[in-house]
Amino acid sequence: EAGVAQSPRYKIIEKRQSVAFWCNPISGHATLYWYQQILGQGPKLLIQFQNNGVVDDSQLPKDRFSAERLKGVDSTLKIQPAKLEDSAVYLCASRLGGQGVYGYTFGSGTRLTVV
Amino acid sequence: GNSVTQMEGPVTLSEEAFLTINCTYTATGYPSLFWYVQYPGEGLQLLLKATKADDKGSNKGFEATYRKETTSFHLEKGSVQVSDSAVYFCALSDQAGTALIFGKGTTLSVSS
């Protein structure tokens, strides 16, 4: 089966600019996650969707970050305006369901550099 | 809240050496435990997992045993190869199936 697709692979922007990332999960996977991985750290959850509804966005900096999953398939994550500390790899992952028995599949990520 | 602590890296070993990467966790109930690996330039891949106490996960020569009494899930391999060089992440998901919580990662570098 096809994996989790993310684009772009790399992005360089200046601070205060806006940027958007796209994720296409595995077909049929109801649960989708966005993680932020800062260099030298483990991935940190930003937001979790179940179909097109938000399950957990408690760690999403809502003053600048937004995410949507229209129609319960593709998802976009936006940052506006970007700060230097947003430089990180943004990972998308999907699962068939939300319970522990289902495995996660991660995309290759988008590496964002804010200068 | 739930958390994962893993040993600081980097870990530098010679080929065929024994590997241990320590991982301890804090969680209520009985979480599922995972080791993920990230090779240079690639995405996260599941290495192994264990879903209940005393379970042993294994894959590609790596093993980890879920120890409830010590809240640990240490990763071991008897003989590492250069191709094992990567960053290893310990992670947990609680009984409710919440999103994975990761440790900070341990970089392994194996030289021939």
Interface residues (C-beta under 8 A of the other chain):
Chain A: Y33 G40 Q41 G42 P43 K44 L45 Q48 D56 L91 A93 G97 G98 Q99 G100 V101 Y102 G103 Y104 F106 G107 S108 G109
Chain B: V4 S32 E42 G43 L44 Q45 L46 T51 F89 A91 S93 Q95 G97 T98 A99 L100 I101 F102 G103 K104 G105
